[in-house]
Amino acid sequence: MSYTPSFSENEQTPAQRLDTVQFALGVSATAGGQASAESVQLYERYILGEIDLAYIGAAVREMYPQYPSNDPYAKYAPGEGPHVEPAPLVEAVPGFEDKAAEEEAPAGPEVPAAVCVAQLRAFVQEIAEHQATQPPRQRYIQIDV
């Protein structure tokens, strides 16, 4: 079975996709999270251009399904979410000129995908080593006042 990934303009090159993954892993690390071996393999395939973010999302939901919870603070049942209307389309003010869009940054040399994958592995290892040196996280407690 062949899968054709779809990339936005910000994820056209392996280096751009690496930046996306590093940002996501960095945000996760600030909350004490760490990438599993399975998710790192998915990110490597993403950087190589074999799959896209939609594929990763579906694969992660399949690997880690949500189960019903007895948690009284859970807002939504699995598969449900807030029911909100989509945001209205915003148009630029007449006469507005987006100079940033007109001035494109000069393209640097393209980084090979294999180098980007190696950088990802080093980044994941660096996060794991850093988190191993940190004290255990203290969870916030809820106090009824």
CNS distance restraints for C-alpha pairs under 8 A (distance, minus, plus):
assign (resid   3 and name CA) (resid  50 and name CA) 7.72 0.50 0.50
assign (resid   3 and name CA) (resid  51 and name CA) 7.25 0.50 0.50
assign (resid   4 and name CA) (resid  50 and name CA) 7.70 0.50 0.50
assign (resid   4 and name CA) (resid  51 and name CA) 7.30 0.50 0.50
assign (resid   5 and name CA) (resid  49 and name CA) 7.29 0.50 0.50
assign (resid   5 and name CA) (resid  50 and name CA) 6.64 0.50 0.50
assign (resid   5 and name CA) (resid  51 and name CA) 5.08 0.50 0.50
assign (resid   5 and name CA) (resid  52 and name CA) 5.03 0.50 0.50
assign (resid   6 and name CA) (resid  51 and name CA) 7.99 0.50 0.50
assign (resid   6 and name CA) (resid  52 and name CA) 6.03 0.50 0.50
assign (resid   7 and name CA) (resid  11 and name CA) 5.64 0.50 0.50
assign (resid   7 and name CA) (resid  12 and name CA) 6.14 0.50 0.50
assign (resid   7 and name CA) (resid  52 and name CA) 6.48 0.50 0.50
assign (resid   8 and name CA) (resid  12 and name CA) 6.70 0.50 0.50
assign (resid  10 and name CA) (resid  16 and name CA) 6.39 0.50 0.50
assign (resid  10 and name CA) (resid  17 and name CA) 7.84 0.50 0.50
assign (resid  11 and name CA) (resid  16 and name CA) 5.02 0.50 0.50
assign (resid  11 and name CA) (resid  17 and name CA) 5.01 0.50 0.50
assign (resid  11 and name CA) (resid  20 and name CA) 7.75 0.50 0.50
assign (resid  12 and name CA) (resid  16 and name CA) 6.58 0.50 0.50
assign (resid  12 and name CA) (resid  17 and name CA) 7.29 0.50 0.50
assign (resid  13 and name CA) (resid  17 and name CA) 6.38 0.50 0.50
assign (resid  13 and name CA) (resid 110 and name CA) 7.67 0.50 0.50
assign (resid  14 and name CA) (resid  18 and name CA) 6.05 0.50 0.50
assign (resid  14 and name CA) (resid  47 and name CA) 5.07 0.50 0.50
assign (resid  14 and name CA) (resid  48 and name CA) 6.30 0.50 0.50
assign (resid  14 and name CA) (resid  49 and name CA) 7.14 0.50 0.50
assign (resid  14 and name CA) (resid 111 and name CA) 7.05 0.50 0.50
assign (resid  14 and name CA) (resid 112 and name CA) 7.06 0.50 0.50
assign (resid  14 and name CA) (resid 113 and name CA) 5.22 0.50 0.50
assign (resid  14 and name CA) (resid 116 and name CA) 6.42 0.50 0.50
assign (resid  15 and name CA) (resid  19 and name CA) 6.29 0.50 0.50
assign (resid  15 and name CA) (resid  47 and name CA) 7.69 0.50 0.50
assign (resid  15 and name CA) (resid 110 and name CA) 7.64 0.50 0.50
assign (resid  15 and name CA) (resid 111 and name CA) 6.20 0.50 0.50
assign (resid  15 and name CA) (resid 113 and name CA) 7.41 0.50 0.50
assign (resid  15 and name CA) (resid 116 and name CA) 6.18 0.50 0.50
assign (resid  16 and name CA) (resid  20 and name CA) 6.43 0.50 0.50
assign (resid  17 and name CA) (resid  21 and name CA) 6.33 0.50 0.50
assign (resid  17 and name CA) (resid  46 and name CA) 7.17 0.50 0.50
assign (resid  17 and name CA) (resid  47 and name CA) 5.36 0.50 0.50
assign (resid  18 and name CA) (resid  22 and name CA) 6.04 0.50 0.50
assign (resid  18 and name CA) (resid  47 and name CA) 5.99 0.50 0.50
assign (resid  18 and name CA) (resid 116 and name CA) 6.24 0.50 0.50
assign (resid  18 and name CA) (resid 117 and name CA) 7.69 0.50 0.50
assign (resid  18 and name CA) (resid 120 and name CA) 6.86 0.50 0.50
assign (resid  19 and name CA) (resid  23 and name CA) 6.09 0.50 0.50
assign (resid  20 and name CA) (resid  24 and name CA) 6.36 0.50 0.50
assign (resid  21 and name CA) (resid  25 and name CA) 6.09 0.50 0.50
assign (resid  21 and name CA) (resid  43 and name CA) 6.86 0.50 0.50
assign (resid  21 and name CA) (resid 120 and name CA) 8.00 0.50 0.50
assign (resid  22 and name CA) (resid  26 and name CA) 5.89 0.50 0.50
assign (resid  22 and name CA) (resid 120 and name CA) 7.25 0.50 0.50
assign (resid  22 and name CA) (resid 123 and name CA) 7.47 0.50 0.50
assign (resid  23 and name CA) (resid  27 and name CA) 6.20 0.50 0.50
assign (resid  24 and name CA) (resid  28 and name CA) 6.22 0.50 0.50
assign (resid  25 and name CA) (resid  29 and name CA) 6.02 0.50 0.50
assign (resid  25 and name CA) (resid  34 and name CA) 7.42 0.50 0.50
assign (resid  25 and name CA) (resid  35 and name CA) 7.06 0.50 0.50
assign (resid  25 and name CA) (resid 124 and name CA) 7.85 0.50 0.50
assign (resid  26 and name CA) (resid  30 and name CA) 6.37 0.50 0.50
assign (resid  27 and name CA) (resid  31 and name CA) 6.97 0.50 0.50
assign (resid  28 and name CA) (resid  32 and name CA) 6.57 0.50 0.50
assign (resid  28 and name CA) (resid  33 and name CA) 4.91 0.50 0.50
assign (resid  28 and name CA) (resid  34 and name CA) 6.78 0.50 0.50
assign (resid  29 and name CA) (resid  33 and name CA) 4.68 0.50 0.50
assign (resid  29 and name CA) (resid  34 and name CA) 5.98 0.50 0.50
assign (resid  29 and name CA) (resid 127 and name CA) 7.04 0.50 0.50
assign (resid  32 and name CA) (resid 131 and name CA) 7.46 0.50 0.50
assign (resid  32 and name CA) (resid 137 and name CA) 7.36 0.50 0.50
assign (resid  34 and name CA) (resid 127 and name CA) 7.52 0.50 0.50
assign (resid  34 and name CA) (resid 128 and name CA) 6.95 0.50 0.50
assign (resid  35 and name CA) (resid  39 and name CA) 6.12 0.50 0.50
assign (resid  35 and name CA) (resid  40 and name CA) 6.33 0.50 0.50
assign (resid  35 and name CA) (resid 124 and name CA) 7.22 0.50 0.50
assign (resid  36 and name CA) (resid  40 and name CA) 6.27 0.50 0.50
assign (resid  37 and name CA) (resid  41 and name CA) 6.32 0.50 0.50
assign (resid  38 and name CA) (resid  42 and name CA) 6.44 0.50 0.50
assign (resid  39 and name CA) (resid  43 and name CA) 6.16 0.50 0.50
assign (resid  39 and name CA) (resid  60 and name CA) 7.45 0.50 0.50
assign (resid  40 and name CA) (resid  44 and name CA) 6.12 0.50 0.50
assign (resid  40 and name CA) (resid 121 and name CA) 7.93 0.50 0.50
assign (resid  41 and name CA) (resid  45 and name CA) 6.36 0.50 0.50
assign (resid  42 and name CA) (resid  46 and name CA) 6.21 0.50 0.50
assign (resid  42 and name CA) (resid  56 and name CA) 6.40 0.50 0.50
assign (resid  43 and name CA) (resid  47 and name CA) 6.15 0.50 0.50
assign (resid  43 and name CA) (resid  56 and name CA) 7.73 0.50 0.50
assign (resid  44 and name CA) (resid  48 and name CA) 6.21 0.50 0.50
assign (resid  44 and name CA) (resid 117 and name CA) 5.75 0.50 0.50
assign (resid  44 and name CA) (resid 120 and name CA) 7.63 0.50 0.50
assign (resid  45 and name CA) (resid  49 and name CA) 6.30 0.50 0.50
assign (resid  45 and name CA) (resid  50 and name CA) 5.33 0.50 0.50
assign (resid  45 and name CA) (resid  51 and name CA) 6.04 0.50 0.50
assign (resid  46 and name CA) (resid  50 and name CA) 5.76 0.50 0.50
assign (resid  46 and name CA) (resid  51 and name CA) 4.90 0.50 0.50
assign (resid  46 and name CA) (resid  52 and name CA) 5.65 0.50 0.50
assign (resid  46 and name CA) (resid  53 and name CA) 7.30 0.50 0.50
assign (resid  46 and name CA) (resid  56 and name CA) 7.94 0.50 0.50
assign (resid  47 and name CA) (resid 113 and name CA) 6.59 0.50 0.50
assign (resid  47 and name CA) (resid 116 and name CA) 7.11 0.50 0.50
assign (resid  47 and name CA) (resid 117 and name CA) 6.70 0.50 0.50
assign (resid  48 and name CA) (resid 113 and name CA) 5.51 0.50 0.50
assign (resid  48 and name CA) (resid 114 and name CA) 7.46 0.50 0.50
assign (resid  48 and name CA) (resid 117 and name CA) 7.58 0.50 0.50
assign (resid  51 and name CA) (resid  55 and name CA) 6.09 0.50 0.50
assign (resid  51 and name CA) (resid  56 and name CA) 7.35 0.50 0.50
assign (resid  52 and name CA) (resid  56 and name CA) 6.51 0.50 0.50
assign (resid  53 and name CA) (resid  57 and name CA) 6.14 0.50 0.50
assign (resid  54 and name CA) (resid  58 and name CA) 6.31 0.50 0.50
assign (resid  55 and name CA) (resid  59 and name CA) 6.13 0.50 0.50
assign (resid  56 and name CA) (resid  60 and name CA) 6.06 0.50 0.50
assign (resid  57 and name CA) (resid  61 and name CA) 6.20 0.50 0.50
assign (resid  58 and name CA) (resid  62 and name CA) 6.23 0.50 0.50
assign (resid  59 and name CA) (resid  63 and name CA) 6.15 0.50 0.50
assign (resid  60 and name CA) (resid  64 and name CA) 5.94 0.50 0.50
assign (resid  61 and name CA) (resid  65 and name CA) 5.44 0.50 0.50
assign (resid  61 and name CA) (resid  66 and name CA) 7.92 0.50 0.50
assign (resid  66 and name CA) (resid  78 and name CA) 5.83 0.50 0.50
assign (resid  67 and name CA) (resid  78 and name CA) 6.56 0.50 0.50
assign (resid  68 and name CA) (resid  77 and name CA) 6.63 0.50 0.50
assign (resid  68 and name CA) (resid  78 and name CA) 6.50 0.50 0.50
assign (resid  69 and name CA) (resid  74 and name CA) 7.51 0.50 0.50
assign (resid  69 and name CA) (resid  77 and name CA) 7.93 0.50 0.50
assign (resid  76 and name CA) (resid  80 and name CA) 5.80 0.50 0.50
assign (resid  76 and name CA) (resid  81 and name CA) 5.76 0.50 0.50
assign (resid  76 and name CA) (resid  82 and name CA) 7.69 0.50 0.50
assign (resid  77 and name CA) (resid  81 and name CA) 7.56 0.50 0.50
assign (resid  92 and name CA) (resid  96 and name CA) 6.49 0.50 0.50
assign (resid  98 and name CA) (resid 102 and name CA) 6.79 0.50 0.50
assign (resid  99 and name CA) (resid 103 and name CA) 6.26 0.50 0.50
assign (resid 100 and name CA) (resid 104 and name CA) 7.31 0.50 0.50
assign (resid 111 and name CA) (resid 115 and name CA) 6.75 0.50 0.50
assign (resid 111 and name CA) (resid 116 and name CA) 6.99 0.50 0.50
assign (resid 112 and name CA) (resid 116 and name CA) 6.58 0.50 0.50
assign (resid 113 and name CA) (resid 117 and name CA) 6.23 0.50 0.50
assign (resid 114 and name CA) (resid 118 and name CA) 6.28 0.50 0.50
assign (resid 115 and name CA) (resid 119 and name CA) 6.20 0.50 0.50
assign (resid 116 and name CA) (resid 120 and name CA) 6.19 0.50 0.50
assign (resid 117 and name CA) (resid 121 and name CA) 6.33 0.50 0.50
assign (resid 118 and name CA) (resid 122 and name CA) 6.28 0.50 0.50
assign (resid 119 and name CA) (resid 123 and name CA) 6.09 0.50 0.50
assign (resid 120 and name CA) (resid 124 and name CA) 6.17 0.50 0.50
assign (resid 121 and name CA) (resid 125 and name CA) 6.18 0.50 0.50
assign (resid 122 and name CA) (resid 126 and name CA) 6.06 0.50 0.50
assign (resid 123 and name CA) (resid 127 and name CA) 6.26 0.50 0.50
assign (resid 124 and name CA) (resid 128 and name CA) 6.27 0.50 0.50
assign (resid 125 and name CA) (resid 129 and name CA) 6.13 0.50 0.50
assign (resid 126 and name CA) (resid 130 and name CA) 6.10 0.50 0.50
assign (resid 127 and name CA) (resid 131 and name CA) 6.08 0.50 0.50
assign (resid 128 and name CA) (resid 132 and name CA) 6.20 0.50 0.50
assign (resid 129 and name CA) (resid 133 and name CA) 6.76 0.50 0.50
assign (resid 130 and name CA) (resid 134 and name CA) 6.80 0.50 0.50
